[in-house]
């Protein structure tokens, strides 16, 4: 059988490795609020950008292993489905708001904060929401986390934002953006990190599994987009092709940003 990456079978291997390791899994709310953080922990983050059914499957898989993680949902018709969001919350997973309000407001900060408050309340009508995380559209000229250069998310009862409230000098950040681990094609899914972390040559989920088994990094945050993981070979290939096409566009954007000032 092929040892394909970005399948639920492979994600199951990752979960098995985590529960058999010395790492504790935390949600972002736990990380931001606990007084005594475990020495070795892994935060599993999931940005649900489309195909919410894959998020539900991933949440059930984690639940089978007794793992808790954080799911950030966009406010869009095919993702904001209260029944499914509530089902995931009832498993013990954290629900967060994946905001993209500067994009929606086309850079108008006053309109953006109004949208933020309205959408946040819709999520809170379903379950508790204490953390939020920006959605980074690589093809938009706005960066949604810039909203907090003018406003304070604490004023909305939010205790943390992963792109702004985490110390990635200490925490190894691993992301499957672009359907590649820590891809050079990432445009907005980037964090300030320790130089030593860049020496971790993570190219596959198997590399992450090895890293966890060896226990060389005490603190890790792993971002896995549920829609990028699939066991159906047809859909798996479709996602591979689509992400590679997007990566070509992202490469062009990064080249452009290297030559010109990008609007902020």
C-alpha positions in Angstrom: 0.0 0.0 0.0 1.3 3.5 -0.9 2.5 5.5 2.0 0.7 8.7 0.9 0.9 11.8 3.0 -2.1 14.1 3.8 -4.5 11.2 4.2 -6.6 10.5 7.2 -4.7 7.2 7.6 -1.5 9.3 7.9 -3.2 11.7 10.4 -4.3 8.7 12.4 -0.6 7.6 12.6 0.2 11.2 13.9 -2.5 10.9 16.5 -1.2 7.5 17.6 2.3 8.9 18.0 1.1 11.9 20.0 -0.9 9.8 22.6 2.1 7.3 22.9 4.5 10.2 23.5 5.4 12.3 26.5 3.6 15.3 25.0 0.3 16.8 26.4 -2.1 18.3 23.9 -3.5 21.7 24.6 -6.1 24.0 23.1 -5.2 27.6 22.6 -7.5 28.7 25.4 -5.7 26.3 27.8 -2.3 27.6 26.7 -3.4 31.3 27.2 -5.1 30.6 30.6 -3.4 27.8 32.5 -1.0 28.9 35.2 1.1 25.7 34.9 1.9 24.8 31.3 3.3 21.2 30.8 7.0 21.1 29.9 6.2 19.2 26.7 3.1 20.0 24.8 1.6 20.1 21.3 -1.2 22.5 20.2 -3.1 21.1 17.3 -4.7 23.9 15.3 -7.2 23.4 12.4 -8.3 26.2 10.1 -11.6 25.2 8.6 -11.7 27.1 5.4 -14.0 24.9 3.3 -15.5 21.4 3.3 -16.6 21.3 6.9 -17.3 17.6 6.7 -13.6 17.0 6.7 -13.2 18.9 10.0 -15.9 16.8 11.6 -14.1 13.6 10.5 -10.8 14.9 11.8 -12.4 15.9 15.1 -13.9 12.4 15.5 -10.6 10.8 14.8 -8.9 12.9 17.4 -11.7 12.2 19.9 -11.1 8.5 19.4 -7.6 9.0 20.8 -8.7 11.3 23.6 -7.0 14.3 21.8 -8.3 17.8 22.1 -7.5 20.5 19.5 -8.7 23.9 18.3 -10.9 24.5 15.3 -11.1 27.9 13.7 -14.1 28.3 11.4 -14.6 30.9 8.7 -17.9 32.8 8.5 -19.0 31.5 5.1 -22.1 29.6 4.0 -20.5 26.2 3.5 -18.4 26.4 6.7 -20.6 28.1 9.3 -23.0 25.2 9.9 -24.0 25.5 13.6 -25.1 21.8 13.9 -21.6 20.5 13.0 -19.7 23.2 14.9 -21.7 22.3 18.0 -21.0 18.6 17.5 -17.3 19.3 17.4 -17.5 21.5 20.5 -19.3 18.7 22.4 -16.4 16.4 21.8 -14.3 18.8 23.9 -12.5 20.6 21.1 -12.1 24.3 21.2 -14.1 26.4 18.7 -12.6 29.7 17.5 -13.5 32.3 14.9 -11.3 32.4 11.7 -11.9 36.1 10.9 -11.2 37.8 7.6 -12.9 41.1 8.2 -10.4 43.5 6.6 -10.7 41.5 3.4 -14.5 41.7 3.6 -14.4 45.4 4.4 -11.8 46.1 1.7 -9.5 47.7 4.2 -12.1 49.9 6.0 -11.2 49.4 9.7 -14.4 50.8 11.1 -16.5 48.5 8.9 -14.2 45.6 9.6 -14.6 45.8 13.4 -18.4 46.0 13.0 -18.3 42.8 11.0 -16.0 41.2 13.5 -18.4 41.9 16.4 -21.4 40.7 14.5 -19.8 37.5 13.3 -18.2 36.7 16.7 -21.7 36.9 18.3 -23.0 34.4 15.8 -20.3 31.9 16.9 -21.0 32.6 20.5 -24.6 31.8 20.0 -23.4 28.3 19.4 -20.7 27.8 21.9 -18.0 29.6 24.0 -15.4 31.4 21.9 -12.3 32.8 23.7 -9.7 32.9 20.9 -9.7 34.0 17.3 -7.3 33.6 14.5 -6.9 35.5 11.2 -7.6 33.9 7.8 -4.8 34.8 5.4 -5.9 35.1 1.8 -2.6 35.2 -0.1 -4.4 37.0 -3.0 -5.7 39.8 -0.8 -3.7 43.0 -0.3 -5.0 43.2 3.3 -3.6 41.4 6.4 -6.5 40.7 8.7 -4.5 40.7 11.9 -3.7 44.3 11.2 -7.1 45.0 12.6 -5.5 44.9 16.1 -3.2 47.8 15.3 -6.2 50.0 15.8 -8.4 47.9 18.1 -7.9 45.5 21.1 -9.3 42.0 20.8 -9.4 41.9 24.6 -12.3 44.3 24.5 -14.4 41.6 22.9 -13.6 39.0 25.6 -10.9 37.4 23.5 -7.8 36.1 25.4 -5.5 35.4 22.5 -4.7 35.3 18.8 -2.2 32.6 17.6 -0.4 35.0 15.2 0.0 37.7 17.8 0.0 36.0 21.3 2.4 33.1 20.8 6.1 33.0 21.4 7.3 31.1 18.4 10.9 31.7 19.5 10.2 28.9 21.9 7.4 27.0 20.1 8.1 25.2 16.9 5.5 26.2 14.3 4.6 23.6 11.7 2.0 24.3 9.0 0.6 22.4 6.1 -0.2 25.6 4.1 0.1 24.9 0.4 -0.2 21.1 1.3 3.5 21.1 2.2 5.0 21.3 5.6 6.5 24.7 6.3 6.3 25.5 2.6 8.4 28.3 1.1 5.2 29.3 -0.7 3.5 30.6 2.5 2.6 34.2 2.0 0.7 35.2 5.2 0.9 32.0 7.2 4.3 32.9 8.6 5.6 33.6 12.1 8.8 35.0 13.7 10.8 31.9 14.7 14.0 30.9 16.3 16.9 30.4 13.8 17.5 26.9 15.4 13.9 25.9 14.5 14.6 26.5 10.8 17.1 23.7 11.0 14.2 21.2 11.5 13.9 19.9 8.0 10.2 18.9 8.1 9.0 17.8 4.7 6.4 15.2 5.5 4.1 14.1 8.3 6.5 11.2 8.8 9.2 13.7 9.7 6.8 15.2 12.3 6.1 11.8 13.7 9.9 11.1 14.0 10.3 14.5 15.7 7.7 13.7 18.3 9.1 10.2 18.9 12.6 11.7 19.5 11.1 14.5 21.6 13.8 17.0 20.6 11.4 20.0 20.7 9.5 20.6 24.0 6.8 22.8 22.6 5.1 22.6 19.2 2.1 24.0 17.3 0.9 22.0 14.4 -1.6 23.5 11.9 -3.5 21.0 9.8 -6.2 22.2 7.4 -8.8 19.4 7.4 -9.8 19.9 3.8 -6.2 19.0 2.7 -6.5 15.5 4.1 -8.3 12.8 2.2 -8.3 9.0 1.8 -10.1 9.0 -1.5 -7.4 8.8 -4.2 -9.4 10.9 -6.7 -10.1 13.7 -4.3 -6.5 13.4 -2.9 -5.1 14.0 -6.4 -7.5 16.8 -7.1 -6.4 18.6 -3.9 -2.8 18.0 -4.8 -3.2 19.6 -8.3 -5.3 22.5 -6.9 -2.7 23.3 -4.2 0.2 23.2 -6.6 -1.6 25.6 -8.9 -2.2 28.0 -5.9 1.5 27.6 -5.0 2.5 28.9 -8.4 0.4 32.0 -7.8 1.8 32.4 -4.3 5.3 32.2 -5.7 4.5 35.0 -8.0 3.1 37.1 -5.1 6.3 36.5 -3.1 8.4 37.5 -6.1 6.3 40.7 -6.4 6.6 41.5 -2.7 10.3 41.1 -3.0 10.5 43.9 -5.6 7.7 46.2 -4.6 6.1 47.5 -1.4 3.1 45.4 -0.6 0.1 47.4 0.7 -0.5 47.0 4.4 
